[in-house]
Amino acid sequence: MSASDAQYGKFVEFGADRPLVTDGGGCVAPLTIGFQTYGELNAARSNAILLCHALTGDQHAANLHPLTGKPGWWDVMVGPGKPFDTERFFVISSNVVGGCLGTTGPASTNPATGRPYGLDFPVVTIRDMVRAQAMLIDHLGIETLFCVAGGSMGGMQVLQWAASYPERVFSAMPIATAPKHSSQNIAFHEVGRQAVMADPDWRGGRYLEQGVRPEKGLAVARMAAHITYLSEPALQRKFGRNLQDRAAPTFSFDADFQIENYLRYQGMAFVDRFDANSYLYVTRACDYFDLAADYGGALAQAFQGTRTRFCVVSFNSDWLYPTSASRAIVHALNAGGASVSFVEIDSDKGHDAFLVHEPEFIATTRGFLESAAAARGLPPRAGETRA
């Protein structure tokens, strides 16, 4: 097992003696995990925070993305003086197993064949993703994480961490997420997967070997998914029925409307940084997530007796993972005797609200981390004292 700097950040490789055995009975070995760290680990190793990324995110939470040149997906939240203060905390972000930016996934080389795995890669679950993250945390020599935080699919990972490793999670922030994927969520993901697989260049998942990519199908999948991340008020405010660079309709199937042009741009930009097969795998992992099912259908049993401190956050315009799903988590935590706070934030930005500048969300995160830090015995922020 070795770790070093790679083109896209740091990575650690676990050899055949440390396989990742998946819920579906598969095995990933060797396993490479791509990750980034920000800040410094303190002498007591008590200030580590793990950030779990959403569906199409990666390890680049707070640095310029090497492929897009854009700021990291949580640049608004991670950095000096920000809620996840890198002058105070040691922040870790890793690419999930099944991903496509440094961590082993379907685009990686299958050691048994010398070719890309393609669909020979085992189907993975949220719990498999968390198992791989735990291997990374072990490698970094961290026994207990001060906090695990993330939104959407990242929030599912947070819940799985709290259920699978309660003694290793001091505090947890599941954001804009749910304890299981709904039928509607599965339906949207299936539309995306079918769009990818219907592209002639998908080639049964063997496109990399044949020098092509199912760009059109993946772009359509992204367009459909992106609609679910926004709210109708936000779309109306930003685009309305405004035409794109023209004074009148063309009476064609060109992108007459600004919203059409926006979605096409989002779709084409996405294919430049994401692998189509990885999209199939990570969406499937979300579909299989049902935490209560692992505990006889009783979600509270997943958190029974936990000592982890929780802050559950939802946004009132999020229809993909609505507040009712967060309330189900809170009710289960209360029934399990957990310490939990809950905040529903008023925002018209939809599901993606946790990724943008939302003052109330920023204040909530800062306040929760400060309270947890005091309970953990971490020193206050520079220039501040506690009563």
C-alpha positions as CSV (number, residue, x, y, z in Angstrom):
1,M,0.0,0.0,0.0
2,S,1.4,3.4,-1.0
3,A,0.3,7.0,-1.1
4,S,1.6,9.8,-3.2
5,D,0.6,12.9,-5.2
6,A,-1.1,12.2,-8.5
7,Q,-2.2,14.5,-11.4
8,Y,-5.6,15.1,-9.8
9,G,-4.5,15.2,-6.1
10,K,-3.4,12.6,-3.7
11,F,-4.1,8.9,-3.9
12,V,-3.6,5.8,-1.9
13,E,-3.5,2.3,-3.3
14,F,-4.6,-0.8,-1.4
15,G,-3.2,-4.0,-2.8
16,A,-4.7,-7.5,-3.4
17,D,-4.2,-8.2,0.4
18,R,-6.7,-5.4,1.2
19,P,-9.7,-6.0,-1.2
20,L,-12.9,-4.1,-1.0
21,V,-15.6,-6.8,-0.8
22,T,-18.9,-5.2,-2.0
23,D,-22.5,-5.8,-0.8
24,G,-23.2,-7.5,-4.1
25,G,-20.5,-10.1,-3.6
26,G,-18.0,-8.5,-5.9
27,C,-14.4,-7.6,-5.1
28,V,-12.3,-4.6,-6.0
29,A,-8.5,-5.2,-5.7
30,P,-6.3,-3.4,-6.1
31,L,-8.2,-0.4,-4.9
32,T,-7.0,3.2,-5.5
33,I,-8.7,6.1,-3.7
34,G,-8.2,9.7,-4.9
35,F,-8.5,12.3,-2.3
36,Q,-7.6,15.9,-1.2
37,T,-6.8,17.3,2.2
38,Y,-7.0,20.9,3.4
39,G,-5.5,22.3,6.6
40,E,-3.4,20.4,9.2
41,L,-4.2,17.4,11.4
42,N,-3.6,18.4,15.0
43,A,-1.4,16.4,17.4
44,A,-4.4,14.7,19.0
45,R,-5.8,13.8,15.6
46,S,-9.1,15.1,16.8
47,N,-9.9,17.8,14.2
48,A,-10.5,15.8,11.1
49,I,-13.6,16.4,9.0
50,L,-14.7,14.1,6.1
51,L,-16.7,15.8,3.3
52,C,-18.8,13.4,1.2
53,H,-19.5,14.6,-2.3
54,A,-22.8,14.4,-4.2
55,L,-23.7,12.3,-7.2
56,T,-21.3,13.8,-9.8
57,G,-18.9,15.5,-7.5
58,D,-15.4,14.4,-6.6
59,Q,-12.5,15.0,-4.2
60,H,-12.0,18.6,-5.4
61,A,-14.1,20.3,-2.7
62,A,-12.0,23.5,-2.2
63,N,-9.3,23.7,-4.9
64,L,-9.4,24.5,-8.6
65,H,-10.7,21.5,-10.5
66,P,-8.0,20.1,-12.7
67,L,-10.3,19.4,-15.6
68,T,-12.6,22.4,-15.5
69,G,-10.4,25.1,-14.0
70,K,-13.3,26.1,-11.8
71,P,-13.4,26.4,-8.0
72,G,-14.2,23.2,-6.0
73,W,-17.8,22.2,-5.4
74,W,-17.8,23.5,-1.8
75,D,-15.5,26.4,-2.2
76,V,-18.1,28.6,-0.5
77,M,-17.9,26.4,2.6
78,V,-14.3,25.2,2.9
79,G,-11.3,27.4,3.5
80,P,-9.7,29.9,5.9
81,G,-12.4,31.6,8.0
82,K,-15.2,29.7,6.3
83,P,-17.5,27.2,8.1
84,F,-15.2,24.3,7.4
85,D,-12.2,26.4,8.5
86,T,-9.0,25.0,7.2
87,E,-7.0,27.1,9.7
88,R,-8.7,25.1,12.4
89,F,-9.8,21.7,10.9
90,F,-8.2,19.0,8.8
91,V,-10.6,18.6,5.9
92,I,-10.6,15.4,3.8
93,S,-12.6,14.9,0.6
94,S,-12.3,11.7,-1.4
95,N,-13.7,10.4,-4.7
96,V,-16.2,7.6,-4.2
97,V,-15.5,4.0,-5.3
98,G,-17.1,3.6,-8.7
99,G,-16.1,7.2,-9.6
100,C,-13.9,8.5,-12.3
101,L,-11.4,10.9,-10.9
102,G,-8.7,9.0,-9.1
103,T,-10.7,6.3,-7.4
104,T,-11.1,2.8,-8.9
105,G,-14.2,2.6,-11.1
106,P,-15.5,1.2,-14.4
107,A,-13.0,3.3,-16.4
108,S,-10.1,1.8,-14.4
109,T,-8.0,-1.1,-15.7
110,N,-9.2,-4.5,-14.7
111,P,-6.1,-6.4,-13.6
112,A,-7.6,-9.7,-14.8
113,T,-7.9,-8.5,-18.4
114,G,-5.6,-5.5,-18.8
115,R,-8.6,-3.6,-20.2
116,P,-11.0,-1.1,-18.7
117,Y,-13.5,-2.8,-16.4
118,G,-16.6,-1.4,-18.1
119,L,-19.6,-3.3,-16.8
120,D,-17.3,-6.0,-15.3
121,F,-16.8,-3.6,-12.4
122,P,-19.0,-4.8,-9.5
123,V,-22.1,-2.8,-8.7
124,V,-21.4,-0.7,-5.6
125,T,-23.6,0.6,-2.8
126,I,-23.5,3.6,-0.6
127,R,-22.2,1.3,2.2
128,D,-19.4,0.1,-0.2
129,M,-18.4,3.8,-0.7
130,V,-18.3,4.3,3.0
131,R,-16.2,1.1,3.6
132,A,-13.7,2.5,1.1
133,Q,-13.6,5.8,2.9
134,A,-13.0,4.1,6.2
135,M,-10.0,2.4,4.6
136,L,-8.7,5.8,3.7
137,I,-9.3,7.2,7.1
138,D,-7.5,4.2,8.6
139,H,-4.6,4.9,6.3
140,L,-4.4,8.5,7.5
141,G,-4.2,7.3,11.1
142,I,-7.4,8.8,12.2
143,E,-9.5,6.9,14.8
144,T,-12.4,9.3,15.2
145,L,-13.7,11.9,12.8
146,F,-14.7,15.2,14.3
147,C,-17.4,15.5,11.7
148,V,-18.7,13.8,8.6
149,A,-20.7,16.2,6.3
150,G,-22.3,16.1,2.9
151,G,-25.4,16.8,0.8
152,S,-27.5,14.7,-1.5
153,M,-25.7,11.4,-2.2
154,G,-23.1,12.8,0.2
155,G,-25.7,13.0,2.9
156,M,-26.5,9.3,2.3
157,Q,-22.9,8.6,3.0
158,V,-23.1,10.6,6.2
159,L,-26.0,8.6,7.4
160,Q,-24.2,5.4,6.5
161,W,-21.1,6.5,8.4
162,A,-23.2,7.2,11.5
163,A,-24.9,3.8,11.3
164,S,-21.9,1.7,10.3
165,Y,-19.2,3.4,12.4
166,P,-21.0,5.3,15.2
167,E,-17.9,5.2,17.5
168,R,-15.8,6.9,14.8
169,V,-18.2,9.8,14.1
170,F,-18.3,12.6,16.7
171,S,-20.7,14.8,14.8
172,A,-22.6,14.5,11.5
173,M,-24.3,16.8,9.1
174,P,-26.6,15.0,6.6
175,I,-27.8,17.8,4.2
176,A,-30.6,17.8,1.6
177,T,-30.8,14.0,1.7
178,A,-33.0,11.1,2.6
179,P,-32.9,7.8,4.4
180,K,-33.9,6.0,1.2
181,H,-34.2,6.7,-2.5
182,S,-37.8,7.2,-3.4
183,S,-39.6,5.7,-6.4
184,Q,-39.5,9.1,-8.1
185,N,-35.8,9.4,-7.6
186,I,-35.2,5.9,-9.0
187,A,-37.4,6.8,-12.0
188,F,-35.3,9.9,-12.8
189,H,-32.1,7.9,-12.6
190,E,-33.5,5.2,-14.9
191,V,-34.2,7.8,-17.5
192,G,-30.6,9.0,-17.3
193,R,-29.2,5.5,-17.5
194,Q,-31.4,4.6,-20.5
195,A,-30.2,7.8,-22.3
196,V,-26.6,6.7,-21.8
197,M,-27.2,3.1,-22.9
198,A,-29.3,4.1,-25.9
199,D,-26.4,6.1,-27.3
200,P,-24.8,4.0,-30.2
201,D,-21.4,4.9,-28.9
202,W,-22.0,3.3,-25.5
203,R,-21.1,0.0,-27.2
204,G,-22.3,-2.2,-24.3
205,G,-20.1,-0.2,-21.9
206,R,-16.9,-1.0,-23.9
207,Y,-16.6,2.5,-25.5
208,L,-13.2,3.3,-24.1
209,E,-11.6,0.3,-25.8
210,Q,-13.2,1.4,-29.1
211,G,-12.1,5.0,-28.8
212,V,-15.5,6.5,-28.6
213,R,-17.7,8.0,-25.9
214,P,-21.5,8.1,-25.5
215,E,-21.4,11.9,-25.2
216,K,-24.9,12.6,-26.5
217,G,-26.6,10.1,-24.2
218,L,-24.6,11.3,-21.2
219,A,-25.4,14.9,-22.0
220,V,-29.1,14.1,-22.1
221,A,-28.9,12.3,-18.8
222,R,-27.2,15.3,-17.2
223,M,-29.8,17.7,-18.6
224,A,-32.7,15.6,-17.2
225,A,-31.0,15.3,-13.8
226,H,-30.1,19.0,-13.7
227,I,-33.7,20.0,-13.8
228,T,-34.3,18.0,-10.6
229,Y,-31.6,20.1,-8.8
230,L,-33.4,23.4,-9.4
231,S,-36.8,24.8,-8.3
232,E,-39.5,26.2,-10.5
233,P,-39.3,29.6,-8.9
234,A,-35.5,29.7,-9.5
235,L,-35.9,28.7,-13.1
236,Q,-38.6,31.3,-13.6
237,R,-36.5,34.0,-12.0
238,K,-33.4,33.1,-13.9
239,F,-34.8,32.3,-17.3
240,G,-38.6,32.7,-17.5
241,R,-39.6,32.4,-21.2
242,N,-36.7,34.6,-22.4
243,L,-35.4,33.9,-25.9
244,Q,-31.7,33.1,-26.4
245,D,-30.0,35.7,-28.6
246,R,-33.0,36.4,-30.8
247,A,-35.9,38.7,-31.0
248,A,-38.5,36.1,-32.2
249,P,-39.0,32.3,-32.3
250,T,-37.3,30.6,-35.2
251,F,-40.1,28.0,-35.6
252,S,-37.4,25.3,-35.5
253,F,-35.9,22.9,-33.0
254,D,-33.0,25.1,-32.3
255,A,-32.5,26.3,-28.7
256,D,-34.9,29.2,-28.9
257,F,-35.3,29.6,-25.2
258,Q,-32.6,30.5,-22.7
259,I,-33.4,27.5,-20.5
260,E,-32.9,25.2,-23.5
261,N,-29.5,26.7,-24.2
262,Y,-28.6,26.5,-20.5
263,L,-29.4,22.8,-20.3
264,R,-27.5,22.0,-23.5
265,Y,-24.5,23.8,-22.1
266,Q,-24.7,21.9,-18.8
267,G,-25.0,18.6,-20.7
268,M,-22.0,19.2,-22.9
269,A,-19.8,20.6,-20.1
270,F,-20.5,17.5,-18.1
271,V,-19.3,15.0,-20.6
272,D,-15.8,16.6,-20.5
273,R,-15.3,15.6,-16.9
274,F,-17.4,12.5,-16.2
275,D,-17.3,8.9,-17.3
276,A,-20.6,7.5,-18.7
277,N,-20.3,4.1,-17.0
278,S,-19.5,5.8,-13.6
279,Y,-22.8,7.7,-14.1
280,L,-24.6,4.4,-14.3
281,Y,-22.8,3.1,-11.1
282,V,-23.3,6.1,-8.9
283,T,-26.9,6.5,-9.7
284,R,-27.5,2.8,-9.1
285,A,-25.8,3.1,-5.7
286,C,-28.3,5.8,-4.7
287,D,-31.2,3.7,-5.9
288,Y,-30.2,0.8,-3.7
289,F,-29.9,3.0,-0.6
290,D,-32.5,2.2,2.0
291,L,-31.0,2.5,5.5
292,A,-34.0,1.2,7.4
293,A,-34.0,-2.0,5.3
294,D,-30.8,-3.0,7.0
295,Y,-32.4,-2.8,10.4
296,G,-35.7,-4.7,10.0
297,G,-37.4,-1.7,8.5
298,A,-36.9,0.4,11.6
299,L,-34.8,3.4,10.8
300,A,-34.4,4.3,14.5
301,Q,-32.5,1.0,15.0
302,A,-29.8,2.3,12.8
303,F,-29.0,5.0,15.4
304,Q,-30.0,3.3,18.6
305,G,-27.8,4.5,21.4
306,T,-25.5,6.5,19.2
307,R,-23.4,9.2,20.8
308,T,-22.9,11.1,17.6
309,R,-24.2,14.7,17.5
310,F,-26.4,15.5,14.5
311,C,-27.4,18.5,12.6
312,V,-30.0,17.7,9.8
313,V,-30.5,20.4,7.2
314,S,-33.2,20.7,4.5
315,F,-34.3,23.4,2.0
316,N,-38.0,24.2,1.6
317,S,-37.8,24.4,-2.3
318,D,-36.0,21.0,-2.6
319,W,-38.4,18.6,-4.3
320,L,-35.8,16.0,-5.0
321,Y,-35.1,15.3,-1.3
322,P,-37.9,17.2,0.4
323,T,-38.1,18.3,4.0
324,S,-40.3,15.4,4.8
325,A,-37.4,13.0,4.1
326,S,-35.2,15.0,6.5
327,R,-38.0,14.9,9.1
328,A,-38.0,11.1,8.9
329,I,-34.3,11.1,9.7
330,V,-34.9,13.5,12.7
331,H,-37.8,11.4,14.0
332,A,-35.6,8.2,13.8
333,L,-32.7,10.0,15.5
334,N,-35.0,11.2,18.3
335,A,-36.4,7.6,18.7
336,G,-32.9,6.3,18.9
337,G,-32.0,8.7,21.6
338,A,-29.6,10.8,19.6
339,S,-28.6,14.4,20.1
340,V,-30.1,16.1,17.0
341,S,-30.9,19.6,15.8
342,F,-32.9,20.2,12.6
343,V,-33.1,23.3,10.4
344,E,-35.3,23.8,7.4
345,I,-33.9,26.7,5.4
346,D,-36.1,29.1,3.3
347,S,-34.5,29.2,-0.1
348,D,-35.9,29.2,-3.7
349,K,-32.7,27.6,-5.1
350,G,-34.0,24.0,-4.9
351,H,-31.8,21.0,-4.2
352,D,-28.6,22.7,-5.2
353,A,-29.1,25.3,-2.4
354,F,-26.4,23.6,-0.3
355,L,-23.8,24.2,-3.0
356,V,-24.3,28.0,-3.3
357,H,-24.0,31.0,-1.0
358,E,-27.0,30.7,1.4
359,P,-26.3,32.9,4.4
360,E,-28.6,30.9,6.8
361,F,-27.0,27.6,5.8
362,I,-23.5,29.0,6.3
363,A,-24.5,30.4,9.7
364,T,-26.1,27.0,10.6
365,T,-23.0,25.1,9.7
366,R,-20.7,27.5,11.5
367,G,-22.9,27.4,14.6
368,F,-23.1,23.6,14.7
369,L,-19.4,23.1,14.2
370,E,-18.6,25.6,16.9
371,S,-20.9,23.8,19.4
372,A,-19.5,20.4,18.4
373,A,-15.9,21.8,18.7
374,A,-16.6,23.0,22.2
375,A,-18.0,19.6,23.2
376,R,-15.0,17.9,21.6
377,G,-12.6,20.2,23.5
378,L,-11.1,21.8,20.4
379,P,-9.8,25.4,20.8
380,P,-12.1,28.2,19.6
381,R,-11.5,30.1,16.4
382,A,-8.6,32.5,16.3
383,G,-9.5,35.8,18.1
384,E,-12.6,34.3,19.8
385,T,-13.1,33.1,23.4
386,R,-15.9,30.9,24.8
387,A,-17.9,31.9,27.8
